[in-house]
Amino acid sequence: MHVFTVPASVAFLPTVITALVDGRLVHGFEARSAPERLADVTLYLPTRRAGRAAREVFLDVLGTDAVVLPRILPLGDIDEDELVFAQAAQDPAAALELEPALGGLERRLVLAQLIAAWAKQTRPSNPADAPLVVGGPASTLALADDLARLMDDMTTRGVPWQALEGLVPDAYDVYWQQTLKFLRIAADAWPRYLAERGKIEPAQRRDRLIEAEAKRLAAHTRGPVIAAGSTGSMPATAKFL
């Protein structure tokens, strides 16, 4: 593996693509005199937007109106259809099979329902005590969004929900104890809901797709593989790199 740095003072994509085409990025690989060699390249970029821009940059760098492009993928957002196709071409029996991810709207509404049900069960006995969940659909949906973001962060960082056990010592305020009980919605009730419907979290499915792509590359790589513009901020992406 070779690691390079692009100075902040120059345009990122043109610099990377020009170095690739001219043979300065990958030793022994030069595509300016033989642009068809780009078909053997796999190029990972941070976002889909960068991938779309890269297509135009290749045309500009090569000074042409048409060219065979590398396989360009957004790092951290692997295209499932392309991954399945690539795997099936090598081994039809090894084509990717993953549970579907839960849709965003369904996820939000179900979390809101679980929060509302939990709030009814945990109303404070003393009217002077502030409830953890304020009544009303708007506040319940807002809290569902916050909980969903926390769930995504926990999944992305690879932190198990069991880690919450030691998060709030008994000596802390009762409000924090109540907060820990509230998070049981995500730790206990939510996994059961997903299992009953045979679905998984979107962030979990993303990480599995990244892992599957890494295994595919390790098993079969025809040409240069380049990851540009990513520092591996997510554990799954860092492992992939």
Secondary structure in CASP SS format (residue, H / E / C, confidence):
PFRMAT SS
TARGET T0000
AUTHOR 0000-0000-0000
METHOD secondary structure of the structure
MODEL  1
M C 1.00
H C 1.00
V C 1.00
F C 1.00
T C 1.00
V C 1.00
P C 1.00
A C 1.00
S C 1.00
V C 1.00
A C 1.00
F H 1.00
L H 1.00
P H 1.00
T H 1.00
V H 1.00
I H 1.00
T H 1.00
A H 1.00
L H 1.00
V H 1.00
D C 1.00
G C 1.00
R C 1.00
L C 1.00
V C 1.00
H C 1.00
G C 1.00
F C 1.00
E C 1.00
A C 1.00
R C 1.00
S C 1.00
A C 1.00
P H 1.00
E H 1.00
R H 1.00
L H 1.00
A H 1.00
D H 1.00
V C 1.00
T E 1.00
L E 1.00
Y E 1.00
L E 1.00
P C 1.00
T C 1.00
R H 1.00
R H 1.00
A H 1.00
G H 1.00
R H 1.00
A H 1.00
A H 1.00
R H 1.00
E H 1.00
V H 1.00
F H 1.00
L H 1.00
D H 1.00
V H 1.00
L H 1.00
G C 1.00
T C 1.00
D C 1.00
A C 1.00
V C 1.00
V C 1.00
L C 1.00
P C 1.00
R E 1.00
I E 1.00
L E 1.00
P E 1.00
L C 1.00
G C 1.00
D C 1.00
I C 1.00
D C 1.00
E H 1.00
D H 1.00
E H 1.00
L H 1.00
V H 1.00
F H 1.00
A H 1.00
Q H 1.00
A H 1.00
A H 1.00
Q H 1.00
D C 1.00
P H 1.00
A H 1.00
A H 1.00
A C 1.00
L C 1.00
E C 1.00
L C 1.00
E C 1.00
P C 1.00
A E 1.00
L C 1.00
G C 1.00
G H 1.00
L H 1.00
E H 1.00
R H 1.00
R H 1.00
L H 1.00
V H 1.00
L H 1.00
A H 1.00
Q H 1.00
L H 1.00
I H 1.00
A H 1.00
A H 1.00
W H 1.00
A H 1.00
K H 1.00
Q H 1.00
T C 1.00
R C 1.00
P C 1.00
S C 1.00
N C 1.00
P C 1.00
A C 1.00
D C 1.00
A C 1.00
P C 1.00
L C 1.00
V C 1.00
V C 1.00
G C 1.00
G C 1.00
P H 1.00
A H 1.00
S H 1.00
T H 1.00
L H 1.00
A H 1.00
L H 1.00
A H 1.00
D H 1.00
D H 1.00
L H 1.00
A H 1.00
R H 1.00
L H 1.00
M H 1.00
D H 1.00
D H 1.00
M H 1.00
T H 1.00
T H 1.00
R H 1.00
G C 1.00
V C 1.00
P C 1.00
W H 1.00
Q H 1.00
A H 1.00
L H 1.00
E H 1.00
G H 1.00
L C 1.00
V C 1.00
P C 1.00
D C 1.00
A C 1.00
Y C 1.00
D C 1.00
V H 1.00
Y H 1.00
W H 1.00
Q H 1.00
Q H 1.00
T H 1.00
L H 1.00
K H 1.00
F H 1.00
L C 1.00
R H 1.00
I H 1.00
A H 1.00
A H 1.00
D H 1.00
A H 1.00
W H 1.00
P H 1.00
R H 1.00
Y H 1.00
L H 1.00
A H 1.00
E H 1.00
R H 1.00
G C 1.00
K C 1.00
I E 1.00
E C 1.00
P H 1.00
A H 1.00
Q H 1.00
R H 1.00
R H 1.00
D H 1.00
R H 1.00
L H 1.00
I H 1.00
E H 1.00
A H 1.00
E H 1.00
A H 1.00
K H 1.00
R H 1.00
L H 1.00
A H 1.00
A H 1.00
H C 1.00
T C 1.00
R C 1.00
G C 1.00
P C 1.00
V E 1.00
I E 1.00
A E 1.00
A C 1.00
G C 1.00
S C 1.00
T C 1.00
G C 1.00
S C 1.00
M C 1.00
P H 1.00
A H 1.00
T H 1.00
A H 1.00
K H 1.00
F H 1.00
L C 1.00
END
